[in-house]
Amino acid sequence: MSLGVWNPASPAARTPWTAWPAADARERGLVAPSLRILANRPGKWREILLRSVVPVAMIYSVFSDHRTRGWGESGAAAGAVSVCALLIWAFMRATRRHALLLSLSCAALLLGGAALAQWQGFSVAVVMLAFGCAIVSLQRLPLAAAAPIAGVALGGYAVATHETWLSTAITLAGIGLAGYVMRVEAESRHRLAVQERAARAAEAESAALGERARIARDIHDVLAHSLSAQLVHLEAARLRIEQEEPGPFRDQILERVVAARSMAREGLSETRQALSALRGEMAPLGDYLREVAASDGAEIEVAGTPRPVPAEASQTVRRVAQEALTNVRKHAPGARVRIDLTYGPGELLLYVRDWGGKGLPPVELASSGSGYGLLGMRERAELIGGTLDAGPEESGGKGYSVRLRVPA
């Protein structure tokens, strides 16, 4: 507890007697059918109507009494009613904020006002204040605090009333039961709201998975089949060209066909990875990077404890690693490359570095691409709240590095 505010997540708040009830389940539309006064925003109008009962009854009872005939008495009564209304407002707000000390203080002052009203003979005000404190306490406060307040309020009413003991007992039992029923009803509506939110989230997730599965089927049926057919034709073309007499023209055509076949194979691999991502069947991130590093002859180091990460973060790391290795092949062929993946607290760190190439890149690689690789990598990282830095090594030596940081 800090500054009079009870923490519902604390161990003491988890016990039945010290736990705060649900926050009245004020979600729109989650109001008991018997209390739906108006069809338009029923929860709001119900609260306005119920909260206006006590002040209106108090005002009517005070100013209709014979003791408030003069200006002085009327002014004093108006001041007392205003103070009670302010305390009622503060009491309701304090219970909403789970401020225990403030709630108890407001309840004590209201019960003191009820005692003063009994001394002055304002019986209706006594009933409104005593019953209101009992019901609201049972509905909104932890039972350990609500039970004493309700006991004092209803006990004071029993002492002050002139009714028979049987009538008084029935009245007090009814008031106590009403407050507890309102508490149970609010908690039931709160549980219903939680279940409905969970059901809506599950429905949205199911719809998203269904849409992703549909997209995966379309990609598989169109793009994957097309790339597979291209590979077949390119392989057939390669075999046919190799049967021709050696010569500059034949060697040039063969080189282009082999390059096209490699690009088609890489495109098919990328398509399969995209399909796996859409279906939620991606290989672990570390295993994927090891496979990529092995195919490119790169060194790799994975630090930290591997753990499942969101699909967006995993896909971003994969794409950035692929683009970084592609840039090395284009601009620094034969360079030594190292990939470092670190599982940090709440984030993933990827570091790809090369130490400079050993020759000129092939013409078809150097001239391929749109030149927007780094921009695309940076935009992909920023979309999920990450950062990407790329540039020459700061140490002044040869080489280029890419640093990616994404939340995960």
Buried (B, 14 or more C-beta within 10 A) or exposed (E): EEEBBBEBEEEBBEEEEBBBBBBBBBBEEBBBEEBEEEEEEBBEBBBEEEBEEBBEBBBEBBBEBEEBEEEEBBEBBBEBBEEBBEBBEBBBEBBEBBBBBBBBBBBBBBBEBBBBBBEBEBBBBBBBBBBBBBBBBBBBBBBBBBBBBBBBBBEBBBEBBEEEEEEBEEBBEEBBEBBBEBBBBBBBBBEEBEEEEEEEEEEEEEEEEEEBEEBBEEBBEEBBEBBEEBBEEBBEBBEEBEEEEEEEEBEEBBEEBBBBBEBBBBBBBBBBBBBBBBBEEBBBBBEBBBEBBEEBEBEBEBEEEEEEBEEBBBBBBBBBBBBBBBBBBBBBBBBBBBBBBBBEEEBBBBBBBBBBBEEEBBEEBEEEEEEEBBEEBBEBBEEBEBEBEBEEBEEEEEBBBBBBBBBB
